[in-house]
Amino acid sequence: MKNRNDALKKLAKQAKERLSCGGYNQPQGFASKFKIYEGGIVADYKLIILSDTEDEKLYKQICEILDENIDVLNPIGQIADKEKLSEMTQNERDRYIINLRDKYLKFKDRYIEEKLRKAN
């Protein structure tokens, strides 16, 4: 538990440094100091932000998939960017797939709610 608190404190300190230095608009070497070393494992915490338009594009793509068939066998495989996946390391792929899964579930719930509202 202490290691988790230490890692959290380091991340908070790094976030504070980023804010005081103007964010991520720093030279390449600056970003490399935002790593946590814990138990011999290097965790590189990167901020991945999708814009609202990218999220909406993904939502529309998910709507199209769900309109075709609500019981989709591999929806994540259909929405994943194959080119991006081929360039990623295994850890990056895992994070990307988990992020897509979370977005898919969120957008599927939104899709169902909107369908119910339209039906009523």
N, C-alpha and C positions, 0 to 999 in steps of 0.2 A: 504494500500500500504506500509505503514511503517513496518507493521508486516512481510510482505513478504521480504522486504529489510533486516530486522533484521535476519530473518531465513536464507536468502542467505548468509549474512555475517558470521553467525555461521557455516554454512556448509563449507564456504571457509576457515574459521579458522581451522575447523576440518580436512579438506583435507590437509592444510599446516602442521598440527601436524602429520598426518599420513606420509607425505613425509619426514618430519624431523626425525621421529622415525623409518623409514624403512618400512613403509607400514602396511599391515594387519597382519604381522607375530608377533603379540603381544599376551600376555596372555589373557585368556578369559575375565577378568574384564575390560581390556582396551577397547574392542569393545563396551561394554555397555555404555560408555560415549559419543558415537556418536548418540545421540538422540536429537531431537528438541521438545521442549514443547511449544505449541502454542495454546492458547484458551482452555486449558484443554485436548488437544488431543496430544497423543504421536505419533510422526512419526519416525519410525526406518528406517533410510536410509542405506540399505545394497547394496553393490556392487555385482551384479550378472553378471559374465562374462562367456559367452559360448566360448569355444575355436573354432578355425576355423574348426576343424574336426567335432565338435558337430553341428555347423551351417550347414556344408556340409551334414551331415547325415540327418538333418532336411530338407534341401533343396531336397535331393534325395527322402525322404519320401513324400514330397509335390509334387514332379514331378510324382511319381507313382500314387498318388491320382488324379492329374490333367490328367494324361494319360488315366486313366480309364474313367473319366467323368469330363468335364470342369465345369459343373453345379452341384457342390457338395453341398448337403444340409447342412452338419455340418462339415466343414473341421477342425475346431479347436478341436471339439470333437474327431476327428480321430487322430490328432497328439498330443493331450494332454496326458501326462503321468498320468494315473489313480492312480497309487500308490502314486506318489508325491502329487497329489491333495487331496487324502484322509488324508494325514499327515499335510496339511497346515491349517492355520487359514483362516477365511473368507477374511481378507485383503490380505493375501499372495496369496490366490486363485485368487482374483480379479486382482492383479498385474501380476500374472503368465498368466492368460487368456489374459489380455491386451497386454502383451509382446508377447505372441504367435500370437495374431491377427496381431500385427505390423509386425512380422517376416513373417507370412503367406502372407500378402499383398505385402511385399517387394519381397519375393521369387516368388510369383505368377507373378508379373511384370517381374522379371528376366526370369522366365520360358517362358512367352509369347515373350519377346524380343529374346531369344535364338531360339525359334520355328520359328519366323519370319526370323531371319538371316539364319537359315538352309534352309528355303523355298526359299530364294533368292539366 
